[in-house]
Amino acid sequence: MLVADVPEFEVEDILDVRMINRGRHRRRDFLVKWQGYGIFDSTWEPESNLTNCPDILSNFLHCRGLFLPLRTVVEPEGGVM
């Protein structure tokens, strides 16, 4: 798929997760299986690169008992949590 004349790859599945520690900062990286590519073409991607597949990410995290990042939490009606 092309987005602004730049190829954008589609996530087929998320296979694994790992924590990256950089000093006081931590981030989650996910092993991504790309649609149309073999398993050996899977790559580790930071969570910030996975904004176009919220259902796949949510399902992966839920199945492993992990939490979604705070930025994806939906406030209930009325705006009070």
TANORSUL-V476777 format. One record per residue. RES is the residue in three letters. OMEGA is omega in whole degrees, 0 to 359 (999 if undefined). Layout:
RES;OMEGA  RES;OMEGA
//
This chain:
MET;178  LEU;174  VAL;183  ALA;179  ASP;177  VAL;180  PRO;176  GLU;182  PHE;180  GLU;178  VAL;175  GLU;184  ASP;172  ILE;189  LEU;186  ASP;177  VAL;175  ARG;178  MET;177  ILE;178  ASN;177  ARG;183  GLY;180  ARG;182  HIS;177  ARG;174  ARG;176  ARG;171  ASP;182  PHE;175  LEU;188  VAL;172  LYS;184  TRP;179  GLN;179  GLY;181  TYR;181  GLY;181  ILE;181  PHE;175  ASP;179  SER;182  THR;173  TRP;182  GLU;175  PRO;181  GLU;181  SER;178  ASN;187  LEU;183  THR;183  ASN;180  CYS;184  PRO;180  ASP;180  ILE;180  LEU;180  SER;179  ASN;179  PHE;182  LEU;180  HIS;181  CYS;181  ARG;178  GLY;179  LEU;183  PHE;173  LEU;175  PRO;183  LEU;184  ARG;181  THR;178  VAL;181  VAL;178  GLU;176  PRO;179  GLU;183  GLY;175  GLY;180  VAL;178  MET;999
//
